[in-house]
Amino acid sequence: MNRRNVMTAIAGAPLVSVLAAPASTLSDDDVAAVRAVLQEYQAAWAASDADRMYLLFTEDTEWVNIVGMFWKGRAEGLAAHRAYLGTMFRGVPLTLQEVQSVRSLGKDVIVAVVRWSVGAFTTPGGDALPASEDRMTLVLVRTPDGLRIAQGANVQIDPFAARFDPVKMRSNAG
């Protein structure tokens, strides 16, 4: 099987494009473990349960949120997610749209890039924000308890700017 371009279904999301480098270090079990982390992340979000969510994280995890806040360590990330899941994100849907890549960076490290849709919400400052799509990069590490998130960064996709992606523009022109 060509591991560089495996298309598979995931938890109600459309298709998953899986890229492995090198192929021999990323097994079907690895991909399933990444899927399981994403499914549990989504379930914890839906339940507004930061404590449940942070069982997926390493003690020394680092997180960059959608507006650039940086939380270092499980305690900071958990406190922040408790605050936000309990207020502005309570009841706001988070839906996995696509796993865009899963790559091995060695025996014990996997990087995943995923796209989520997030429902409309109101910020702590009172601004009503429409539903959006986000792209998240996760660095996962193998632990005795399974894959855990060691690093994460979440970026809101700007649909206006995406129209001017020079790579997409070049591929559409030719």
N, C-alpha and C positions, 0 to 999 in steps of 0.2 A: 504494500500500500504506500502511495506517495504521501509522506507525512508533511510535506510542505504545503499541501492544499487539500485538507480534509474538511468536508462540509458536513455538518451534523446539526440536529435539532437540539434545543436546550430549553427546558422549563417554560414553555410557552413563547419563548423568543423566536424570531424567524430562523435565521441560519447563523451558524458559527463558523468563521473561518479560522482554522487553527494553523499557526506557523510554528514549526519546531526547529531549533538549531542548537545542537545537532539532534537529528531525529532520534537517535538511539537513546537519548536521555529523557525523552518526554513520552511516557507511555499513555495508553488509553486510561489507565487508572489515574495518572496525573491530571489529565484533562477532566475526568469525572470529579476528582477532588476539587479542582478549581470551580467547576460548576456547582458543587455542593456548598462551597464557601459563598458563592454569589447568591444561591437560593436562600441560604440562611441569613445573609445580610439583608436581602429583600424582605424576608419574613420578619426579622427583627425590626426593620424600619416600619413595616406595616403595623406592627404591634406597638410602635413608639417605645420600644424597649432597648434602651442604650446598654443596659447591663448585659442583656442577651447578645447584642451586637458585639460588645467588646470581649466576649469569649472567643471571638474570631481573631483577636489581635495579640501580638506579642507584648510582653511587659514594656519593652523599649521602643514600641512603635512610634512612628512619626506620621503626622497627617497635615496636609495642606488643604484647607477647605476651598469652596468655590470662590470666595472673595479674598483669598490669600492669607487667611489666618493660619498660623503654624502652631500645632499642638504637639509637644514632645512628651512621649511616655503615655502609657495606658491611662494613668490618673487624669492627665489634662484632657486627652481625647474623650474619655468617658464623661468627664464633667461637662465638656462643651456639648457633646451629643445628648446628654441628659437634658440640658437646658433647651436645646433647639428641638429635639424630638418631643419634648413636653410642651412646647409652645408653638412656634411658627410652622413646624413640620408635622404636628399632630394631625392625623387624618389625611395628609397629603400623599397621594399615591407616588410610588417609585416603581417603575416597571423596566425590567431588563429588556433592551431592544436588540442588542447584538454583542457578542464577544468578538472583538475585532482581531485580536491576536493573543496567543498564549505561547510564550517562549521560555525555554530553559536557559538559565544563565550559569549553569553548573549543576552539580549533583543535588544541591539542596535549595536552590533558588529558582523561582518561576515568576515571570512578569506577565501580567495580563492587562490588556487594554479593552475596556468595555464601554458600551454606550447605553445610557439610561434615559428614560423620559421621567420628568418630575412634574407633578401637578402644580397648579397655581398656588401661591401662598402670599402672606403678608409679612414683610420684614419687621424686626423689632422697632424700626424707625417709622413704621406705618405705611410703607410703600407697598402697594399691591403689585406683585410680579406675576406675569402670565406663565402658563406651563412652558417648559423648556426641555431641551435635550442637553445632557452632560456627557462628557467623556472622562472616564476615571482610569488612572494607571495605578495598578496595585503590584507591589513586590511582596510575594509570598515566600515563606521559608518553611522547610520541613521541620517539624518538631515531633517529639514522641506522641503528642496528641493529634497529629495530622497537620495539614497546612494552616498557617497562621499569617495574618497580614502584618508585615514589618514596616511597610511604608505605603502611603497612599496619597494621591493628589487628584482633585476633582476640578474640572474646568467646564464652565458653561459654554456650549457651542453657540457662537454668534452666527445666526443664519445669514445676516447681511454680509459679514466678512467672508463667510464660506463661499459665496458666489464668486469671489476674487482669488480663490486658492490657485496659485500659479501652476501647481502640478495638475490639478483637474482641468484648468483652462487649456493647458498645453495638450493634454490627452484628448480633449474634446475637439481641438482644432485640427488634429491630424488624422 
